[in-house]
Amino acid sequence: MSLRNRTKRTVILLAFVFPALLFYAVFVLAPAFGGVWYSLTDWNGVNPHYRMVGFANYIEAITDDTYFLQAIWFTLKYVVCMVVLQNVLAILLAVLIETRRRSKAFFRTVFFMPNMISLIIGGFMWLFIFTKVLPYIAGHTGLTFLDRSWIGEPSSSFIAILILSLWAGVGYVMVIYIAALQGVPANIKESAAIDGANGWQTFRHVTLPMIYPAVTIGLFLTLNSSFKVFEAVFALTGGGPGRATQVIALNIYEEAFSMSNRYGYASAKAIVLFLIVMVITLIQLAVMKKREVEA
């Protein structure tokens, strides 16, 4: 290919990419860099005049803001539970669905359907279930473990948030694992069965190592979405009771829009969240890539 043709092809490709790149730069990159700038100021979101405060916002958030530190701890606990449960359930559902012959499409649709519903709407649906349906069932069946304050107690509220988040997110990750399972050669699994391996041994030593790239993607997606969780908590508990279930995103939202309108301080908290997610994500990707090579 001549230099002229390569240049022409490059220009054509850039022309196709430019609209999306422009949209991304204006609505994502520019606000992100603006947030970094405002995190170093005392801007309140309205007054055009503000002053630089340096890293004072960061120091206050990390050392003096008890509610923010509690939100970080609660978010980390939520992330650990979600990353483990969501990926384990997604792999389990993917394996079970792939073992069926006639009803694969039906079960894929059923488990993926929650992704087609807004999480805010899903949160209100589950709020009705937790506050009305489950107590009604408990009162008429004697299942006393269902008759609890799902929204009013911190431990029960945490379980309720997990249930809502898993209901909404498992189906999406499940589709990724189904695609990966379909790429595993059947003859390799048949060879393992001939050598005497049972179903679990075949999955553990043959299937799972071959779908490690999908596991890396699943962990990456669930890790990032769990750190940025907002709608599920906002719709279900609002961060309550008190601030027992407040996540980082909700804390930032309240700091900027519901309390003192400290946009600069809220931007500093957002940058802290970004740094936490970036560090943990890089560690996760490095570990999983190493496992992929070993597999």
DRENDO-1510 file (C-alpha; in Angstrom, 1 decimal, always signed):
<recs>
REC; n; res; u; v; w
REC; 1; MET; +0.0; +0.0; +0.0 .
REC; 2; SER; +1.4; +3.4; -1.0 .
REC; 3; LEU; +1.9; +6.3; +1.3 .
REC; 4; ARG; -0.9; +8.2; -0.3 .
REC; 5; ASN; -3.3; +5.3; +0.1 .
REC; 6; ARG; -2.3; +4.9; +3.8 .
REC; 7; THR; -2.8; +8.6; +4.4 .
REC; 8; LYS; -6.2; +8.5; +2.7 .
REC; 9; ARG; -7.3; +5.5; +4.7 .
REC; 10; THR; -6.1; +7.1; +8.0 .
REC; 11; VAL; -8.0; +10.3; +7.2 .
REC; 12; ILE; -11.2; +8.3; +6.4 .
REC; 13; LEU; -10.9; +6.4; +9.7 .
REC; 14; LEU; -10.4; +9.6; +11.7 .
REC; 15; ALA; -13.4; +11.1; +10.0 .
REC; 16; PHE; -15.6; +8.3; +11.2 .
REC; 17; VAL; -14.1; +8.4; +14.7 .
REC; 18; PHE; -14.1; +12.2; +15.0 .
REC; 19; PRO; -17.8; +12.8; +16.0 .
REC; 20; ALA; -17.6; +10.2; +18.8 .
REC; 21; LEU; -14.2; +11.5; +19.9 .
REC; 22; LEU; -15.5; +15.1; +19.9 .
REC; 23; PHE; -18.5; +14.1; +22.0 .
REC; 24; TYR; -16.3; +12.2; +24.4 .
REC; 25; ALA; -13.8; +15.1; +24.7 .
REC; 26; VAL; -16.5; +17.7; +25.4 .
REC; 27; PHE; -18.8; +15.8; +27.7 .
REC; 28; VAL; -16.3; +13.5; +29.5 .
REC; 29; LEU; -12.7; +14.7; +29.3 .
REC; 30; ALA; -13.4; +18.4; +29.7 .
REC; 31; PRO; -15.5; +18.0; +32.8 .
REC; 32; ALA; -13.0; +15.5; +34.2 .
REC; 33; PHE; -10.1; +18.0; +33.9 .
REC; 34; GLY; -12.4; +20.7; +35.2 .
REC; 35; GLY; -13.1; +18.6; +38.2 .
REC; 36; VAL; -9.4; +18.3; +38.9 .
REC; 37; TRP; -9.1; +22.1; +38.8 .
REC; 38; TYR; -12.1; +22.8; +40.9 .
REC; 39; SER; -11.0; +20.3; +43.5 .
REC; 40; LEU; -8.2; +22.7; +44.3 .
REC; 41; THR; -10.6; +25.6; +44.9 .
REC; 42; ASP; -13.4; +26.6; +47.3 .
REC; 43; TRP; -15.9; +27.1; +44.5 .
REC; 44; ASN; -19.6; +26.7; +45.6 .
REC; 45; GLY; -21.0; +26.1; +42.1 .
REC; 46; VAL; -22.6; +29.5; +41.7 .
REC; 47; ASN; -20.2; +32.3; +42.5 .
REC; 48; PRO; -17.9; +33.1; +39.6 .
REC; 49; HIS; -15.3; +34.2; +42.1 .
REC; 50; TYR; -13.4; +31.6; +44.1 .
REC; 51; ARG; -9.9; +31.1; +45.5 .
REC; 52; MET; -7.3; +28.4; +45.3 .
REC; 53; VAL; -7.0; +26.3; +48.5 .
REC; 54; GLY; -4.5; +23.8; +47.2 .
REC; 55; PHE; -4.8; +20.3; +48.7 .
REC; 56; ALA; -6.8; +21.6; +51.7 .
REC; 57; ASN; -9.9; +19.8; +50.3 .
REC; 58; TYR; -8.1; +16.5; +50.0 .
REC; 59; ILE; -6.6; +16.8; +53.5 .
REC; 60; GLU; -10.0; +17.6; +55.0 .
REC; 61; ALA; -11.7; +14.7; +53.2 .
REC; 62; ILE; -9.1; +12.1; +54.2 .
REC; 63; THR; -8.4; +13.3; +57.8 .
REC; 64; ASP; -11.5; +15.2; +59.1 .
REC; 65; ASP; -14.5; +14.0; +57.2 .
REC; 66; THR; -15.9; +11.1; +59.3 .
REC; 67; TYR; -18.9; +10.6; +57.1 .
REC; 68; PHE; -16.7; +10.3; +54.0 .
REC; 69; LEU; -14.4; +7.8; +55.6 .
REC; 70; GLN; -17.4; +5.7; +56.7 .
REC; 71; ALA; -18.7; +5.9; +53.1 .
REC; 72; ILE; -15.4; +4.6; +51.8 .
REC; 73; TRP; -15.4; +1.7; +54.3 .
REC; 74; PHE; -19.0; +0.8; +53.4 .
REC; 75; THR; -18.3; +1.1; +49.7 .
REC; 76; LEU; -15.3; -1.2; +50.0 .
REC; 77; LYS; -17.4; -3.8; +51.9 .
REC; 78; TYR; -20.1; -3.5; +49.2 .
REC; 79; VAL; -17.5; -3.9; +46.4 .
REC; 80; VAL; -15.9; -7.0; +47.9 .
REC; 81; CYS; -19.3; -8.7; +48.2 .
REC; 82; MET; -20.5; -7.6; +44.8 .
REC; 83; VAL; -17.4; -8.7; +42.9 .
REC; 84; VAL; -17.4; -12.1; +44.5 .
REC; 85; LEU; -21.2; -12.8; +44.4 .
REC; 86; GLN; -21.9; -11.3; +41.0 .
REC; 87; ASN; -19.1; -13.2; +39.2 .
REC; 88; VAL; -19.8; -16.5; +41.0 .
REC; 89; LEU; -23.5; -16.3; +40.3 .
REC; 90; ALA; -22.9; -15.2; +36.7 .
REC; 91; ILE; -20.6; -18.1; +36.0 .
REC; 92; LEU; -23.0; -20.5; +37.7 .
REC; 93; LEU; -25.9; -19.3; +35.7 .
REC; 94; ALA; -23.9; -19.4; +32.5 .
REC; 95; VAL; -22.8; -23.0; +33.0 .
REC; 96; LEU; -26.3; -24.1; +34.0 .
REC; 97; ILE; -27.9; -22.4; +30.9 .
REC; 98; GLU; -25.3; -23.8; +28.6 .
REC; 99; THR; -26.1; -27.3; +29.8 .
REC; 100; ARG; -29.7; -26.9; +28.6 .
REC; 101; ARG; -30.7; -27.6; +25.0 .
REC; 102; ARG; -34.1; -26.3; +24.3 .
REC; 103; SER; -34.6; -23.4; +26.7 .
REC; 104; LYS; -31.3; -21.5; +26.5 .
REC; 105; ALA; -32.9; -18.5; +24.8 .
REC; 106; PHE; -35.7; -18.3; +27.4 .
REC; 107; PHE; -33.4; -18.3; +30.4 .
REC; 108; ARG; -30.9; -15.9; +28.8 .
REC; 109; THR; -33.8; -13.5; +28.3 .
REC; 110; VAL; -35.2; -13.9; +31.8 .
REC; 111; PHE; -31.9; -13.3; +33.5 .
REC; 112; PHE; -30.8; -10.4; +31.2 .
REC; 113; MET; -34.2; -8.6; +31.3 .
REC; 114; PRO; -33.4; -6.6; +34.5 .
REC; 115; ASN; -30.7; -4.8; +32.5 .
REC; 116; MET; -33.5; -3.4; +30.3 .
REC; 117; ILE; -35.1; -1.6; +33.3 .
REC; 118; SER; -33.8; +1.6; +34.9 .
REC; 119; LEU; -32.1; +0.8; +38.2 .
REC; 120; ILE; -34.1; +3.6; +39.8 .
REC; 121; ILE; -37.3; +2.0; +38.8 .
REC; 122; GLY; -36.0; -1.4; +39.8 .
REC; 123; GLY; -35.1; +0.1; +43.2 .
REC; 124; PHE; -38.6; +1.4; +43.8 .
REC; 125; MET; -40.0; -2.0; +42.7 .
REC; 126; TRP; -37.8; -3.8; +45.3 .
REC; 127; LEU; -38.6; -1.1; +47.9 .
REC; 128; PHE; -42.2; -2.2; +47.5 .
REC; 129; ILE; -41.2; -5.9; +47.8 .
REC; 130; PHE; -39.2; -5.4; +50.9 .
REC; 131; THR; -41.7; -3.1; +52.7 .
REC; 132; LYS; -45.0; -4.7; +51.6 .
REC; 133; VAL; -44.7; -8.0; +49.8 .
REC; 134; LEU; -42.2; -9.8; +52.1 .
REC; 135; PRO; -44.0; -8.8; +55.4 .
REC; 136; TYR; -47.3; -9.9; +53.8 .
REC; 137; ILE; -45.8; -13.3; +52.9 .
REC; 138; ALA; -44.2; -13.6; +56.4 .
REC; 139; GLY; -47.6; -12.9; +58.0 .
REC; 140; HIS; -49.5; -15.5; +56.0 .
REC; 141; THR; -46.9; -18.3; +55.8 .
REC; 142; GLY; -45.1; -18.1; +59.2 .
REC; 143; LEU; -41.7; -17.4; +57.5 .
REC; 144; THR; -40.6; -15.1; +60.3 .
REC; 145; PHE; -37.1; -14.5; +58.8 .
REC; 146; LEU; -38.8; -12.5; +56.1 .
REC; 147; ASP; -40.5; -10.2; +58.6 .
REC; 148; ARG; -37.7; -7.8; +59.3 .
REC; 149; SER; -37.0; -4.1; +58.8 .
REC; 150; TRP; -35.3; -4.5; +55.4 .
REC; 151; ILE; -34.8; -0.8; +55.1 .
REC; 152; GLY; -34.6; +0.4; +58.7 .
REC; 153; GLU; -31.8; -1.8; +60.0 .
REC; 154; PRO; -28.2; -1.4; +58.8 .
REC; 155; SER; -27.4; -5.1; +58.4 .
REC; 156; SER; -30.7; -5.8; +56.6 .
REC; 157; SER; -30.4; -2.7; +54.5 .
REC; 158; PHE; -27.0; -3.9; +53.3 .
REC; 159; ILE; -28.5; -7.3; +52.3 .
REC; 160; ALA; -31.3; -5.5; +50.5 .
REC; 161; ILE; -28.9; -3.4; +48.5 .
REC; 162; LEU; -26.9; -6.5; +47.5 .
REC; 163; ILE; -30.1; -8.3; +46.4 .
REC; 164; LEU; -31.2; -5.4; +44.2 .
REC; 165; SER; -27.7; -4.9; +42.8 .
REC; 166; LEU; -27.3; -8.6; +42.0 .
REC; 167; TRP; -30.7; -8.8; +40.4 .
REC; 168; ALA; -29.8; -5.9; +38.2 .
REC; 169; GLY; -26.3; -6.8; +37.3 .
REC; 170; VAL; -25.8; -10.6; +37.2 .
REC; 171; GLY; -27.5; -11.0; +33.8 .
REC; 172; TYR; -25.1; -8.7; +32.0 .
REC; 173; VAL; -22.0; -10.5; +33.2 .
REC; 174; MET; -23.7; -13.8; +32.6 .
REC; 175; VAL; -23.9; -13.0; +28.9 .
REC; 176; ILE; -20.1; -12.4; +28.8 .
REC; 177; TYR; -19.5; -15.8; +30.5 .
REC; 178; ILE; -21.9; -17.6; +28.1 .
REC; 179; ALA; -20.0; -16.2; +25.1 .
REC; 180; ALA; -16.7; -17.4; +26.7 .
REC; 181; LEU; -18.1; -20.9; +27.4 .
REC; 182; GLN; -19.3; -21.2; +23.8 .
REC; 183; GLY; -15.7; -20.7; +22.7 .
REC; 184; VAL; -14.3; -23.7; +24.7 .
REC; 185; PRO; -13.7; -26.6; +22.3 .
REC; 186; ALA; -15.9; -29.5; +23.1 .
REC; 187; ASN; -13.2; -32.1; +22.2 .
REC; 188; ILE; -11.0; -30.9; +25.0 .
REC; 189; LYS; -13.8; -31.4; +27.6 .
REC; 190; GLU; -14.5; -34.8; +26.0 .
REC; 191; SER; -10.8; -35.7; +26.3 .
REC; 192; ALA; -10.9; -34.8; +30.0 .
REC; 193; ALA; -14.0; -36.9; +30.6 .
REC; 194; ILE; -12.4; -39.9; +28.8 .
REC; 195; ASP; -9.4; -39.5; +31.2 .
REC; 196; GLY; -11.7; -39.9; +34.1 .
REC; 197; ALA; -12.4; -36.3; +35.1 .
REC; 198; ASN; -15.8; -35.6; +36.6 .
REC; 199; GLY; -17.9; -32.5; +35.9 .
REC; 200; TRP; -16.3; -30.3; +38.6 .
REC; 201; GLN; -12.7; -31.4; +37.7 .
REC; 202; THR; -13.4; -30.6; +34.0 .
REC; 203; PHE; -14.7; -27.2; +34.9 .
REC; 204; ARG; -11.9; -26.4; +37.4 .
REC; 205; HIS; -8.9; -27.6; +35.3 .
REC; 206; VAL; -10.2; -27.2; +31.7 .
REC; 207; THR; -13.0; -24.8; +31.3 .
REC; 208; LEU; -12.2; -22.2; +33.9 .
REC; 209; PRO; -8.5; -21.6; +32.7 .
REC; 210; MET; -9.8; -21.2; +29.1 .
REC; 211; ILE; -12.3; -18.5; +30.1 .
REC; 212; TYR; -9.9; -16.4; +32.2 .
REC; 213; PRO; -10.0; -13.5; +29.7 .
REC; 214; ALA; -13.7; -13.3; +30.3 .
REC; 215; VAL; -13.2; -13.5; +34.1 .
REC; 216; THR; -10.8; -10.6; +33.8 .
REC; 217; ILE; -13.5; -8.6; +31.9 .
REC; 218; GLY; -16.2; -9.6; +34.4 .
REC; 219; LEU; -14.1; -8.6; +37.4 .
REC; 220; PHE; -13.2; -5.3; +35.7 .
REC; 221; LEU; -16.8; -4.4; +35.0 .
REC; 222; THR; -18.1; -5.4; +38.4 .
REC; 223; LEU; -15.3; -3.7; +40.2 .
REC; 224; ASN; -15.9; -0.4; +38.5 .
REC; 225; SER; -19.7; -0.5; +38.6 .
REC; 226; SER; -19.6; -1.4; +42.3 .
REC; 227; PHE; -17.4; +1.5; +43.2 .
REC; 228; LYS; -19.7; +3.9; +41.3 .
REC; 229; VAL; -22.9; +2.5; +42.8 .
REC; 230; PHE; -25.5; +5.2; +43.3 .
REC; 231; GLU; -28.9; +4.5; +41.9 .
REC; 232; ALA; -29.5; +1.3; +44.0 .
REC; 233; VAL; -28.7; +3.0; +47.3 .
REC; 234; PHE; -30.4; +6.2; +46.4 .
REC; 235; ALA; -33.7; +4.5; +45.4 .
REC; 236; LEU; -33.7; +1.8; +48.1 .
REC; 237; THR; -32.4; +3.4; +51.3 .
REC; 238; GLY; -31.2; +6.9; +50.4 .
REC; 239; GLY; -28.1; +6.2; +52.4 .
REC; 240; GLY; -30.0; +5.3; +55.6 .
REC; 241; PRO; -30.9; +4.5; +58.2 .
REC; 242; GLY; -29.0; +7.6; +59.1 .
REC; 243; ARG; -25.8; +7.3; +57.0 .
REC; 244; ALA; -25.3; +3.6; +57.6 .
REC; 245; THR; -25.6; +2.6; +53.9 .
REC; 246; GLN; -24.1; +5.8; +52.4 .
REC; 247; VAL; -21.7; +5.0; +49.5 .
REC; 248; ILE; -19.0; +7.3; +48.2 .
REC; 249; ALA; -21.0; +8.5; +45.2 .
REC; 250; LEU; -24.0; +9.4; +47.4 .
REC; 251; ASN; -21.7; +11.2; +49.8 .
REC; 252; ILE; -20.3; +13.3; +47.0 .
REC; 253; TYR; -23.8; +14.0; +45.6 .
REC; 254; GLU; -25.0; +15.2; +49.0 .
REC; 255; GLU; -21.9; +17.4; +49.5 .
REC; 256; ALA; -22.4; +19.1; +46.2 .
REC; 257; PHE; -26.2; +19.3; +45.8 .
REC; 258; SER; -27.9; +18.6; +49.1 .
REC; 259; MET; -25.8; +20.1; +51.9 .
REC; 260; SER; -23.5; +23.2; +51.7 .
REC; 261; ASN; -23.0; +23.3; +47.9 .
REC; 262; ARG; -19.3; +22.8; +48.3 .
REC; 263; TYR; -18.6; +21.9; +44.7 .
REC; 264; GLY; -14.8; +22.2; +45.1 .
REC; 265; TYR; -14.8; +19.9; +48.1 .
REC; 266; ALA; -17.1; +17.4; +46.4 .
REC; 267; SER; -14.8; +17.4; +43.3 .
REC; 268; ALA; -11.8; +16.6; +45.6 .
REC; 269; LYS; -13.8; +13.6; +47.0 .
REC; 270; ALA; -14.6; +12.5; +43.4 .
REC; 271; ILE; -10.8; +12.6; +42.6 .
REC; 272; VAL; -10.1; +10.5; +45.6 .
REC; 273; LEU; -12.7; +8.0; +44.4 .
REC; 274; PHE; -11.1; +8.0; +41.0 .
REC; 275; LEU; -7.6; +7.3; +42.5 .
REC; 276; ILE; -9.0; +4.4; +44.6 .
REC; 277; VAL; -10.7; +2.8; +41.6 .
REC; 278; MET; -7.7; +3.3; +39.4 .
REC; 279; VAL; -5.2; +1.7; +41.8 .
REC; 280; ILE; -7.4; -1.3; +42.6 .
REC; 281; THR; -8.3; -1.8; +38.9 .
REC; 282; LEU; -4.6; -1.8; +37.9 .
REC; 283; ILE; -3.8; -4.3; +40.6 .
REC; 284; GLN; -6.7; -6.5; +39.5 .
REC; 285; LEU; -5.8; -6.4; +35.8 .
REC; 286; ALA; -2.1; -7.2; +36.6 .
REC; 287; VAL; -3.0; -10.2; +38.7 .
REC; 288; MET; -5.6; -11.5; +36.2 .
REC; 289; LYS; -3.3; -11.1; +33.2 .
REC; 290; LYS; -0.6; -13.1; +35.1 .
REC; 291; ARG; -3.2; -15.8; +35.8 .
REC; 292; GLU; -4.2; -15.8; +32.1 .
REC; 293; VAL; -0.5; -16.4; +31.0 .
REC; 294; GLU; -0.1; -19.2; +33.6 .
REC; 295; ALA; -3.3; -20.8; +32.4 .
</recs>
